[in-house]
Amino acid sequence: MKEEELDSKDAIILHQFSRPKTGAPSLSPFCLKMETYLRMVDLPYQNYFDGKLSPQGKMPWIEYNQEQVCGTEFIIDFLEERLGVSLNESLTPQEKAVSRAITKMVEEHFYWTIAYCQWVDNLEETQKMLSVSGPLSDLLKWILSHLTGGIIRREMYGHGIGRFSKEEVYALMEKDMRTLSTLLGDKKYLMGSKLSAVDAAVFSHLAPAMWTLPGTRPEQLIKGELINLAMYCDRIRRRFWPEWFVDLGDFCYTDATEPSERSSRLPDLGLYSRTDTTQGDTRTSPSHAPRRPPSPDSDPTGHSLYDSDMDTECSDGDQLKC
């Protein structure tokens, strides 16, 4: 669906899959990556959830001043060139090389293991998250989920990773997650104290393990042994998705609030811009929108596992006040 139009002819139009009913803003890591990146560089954009694929048959893609760009890497390059925004300006050439290597591991290898877990091994649970309305919604969700699952199977086989057994696919997934955990260590972000483009990619690919695959091996890992990845994901979620309310009861100490009273549905905020979450990064950012409402699970007086981590993230005035 198309939402309220931005006033500016210079609006970035982001075409992506529709919001799921629960879990995360998108079941597609690449759609979530692109929208998170736009928020990180503070560019106003408008979401189109019309299901229209790019001329290359891919999603997401953007339109800007009647130009169409497809593929998250090419979109980021385009925005850097045209609008002068960059998350990587402070990185050294060696750090940029490491950042690209991490991104390629996540997007070209880890992605397939998570896709297998979501669309093959846990298809019924993923089906419940699809947002389809109407009298035949259950049938349509069944058809859509099984079509997607079949596509994932074929593409995994063509990639090569789909020729391995379930146990071998999960072993590869675990190796990638442990690698990310080791690379992150006790840092705030992958490349240090400041955000870089790799964080949008890693966050979006870890999001399913955090929020859409309950009871699975990736969730057990990220909320268990690899808890630094969970802290990393929630740090980014709080800062750039304050309207994304999640139930963190399984690894948060909360008050007596019942989980059912805490919203997990993300509204379709197709019109987005903000100016109050800027970091110390050197980047150009337009400013148009009011402050977002705080998330209910980010009260500074609460007992979240992440409170101490969040308190040290930014200096006064340069992070989203939750």
LINZI-V296144 format. One line per field, one symbol per residue. phi: phi as a letter, one per 20 degrees, with the letter a starting at -180 (. if undefined). A space follows every 50 residues. Layout:
phi: ???
This chain:
phi: .edgfffefefeedebfffffbncfbeegfffgffffgffemdfbcedde mfefgemcbebccblmddccnfffffgffffedmebedfeefgfffffgf ffgfffedcggffffffedcfcffffgfefecdofdffffffffffffgf ffgffffffoffeefgffffffgfffffffffffldffcgdpedfbffff ffgfeeggffcccfmegfffffdcfdffffffffgfgffdcfeeecedff bcecfeffgfedfceeffefdcabcdcfdffebebfcbdfffffffedff efcfgegffffdfbfgndcfed
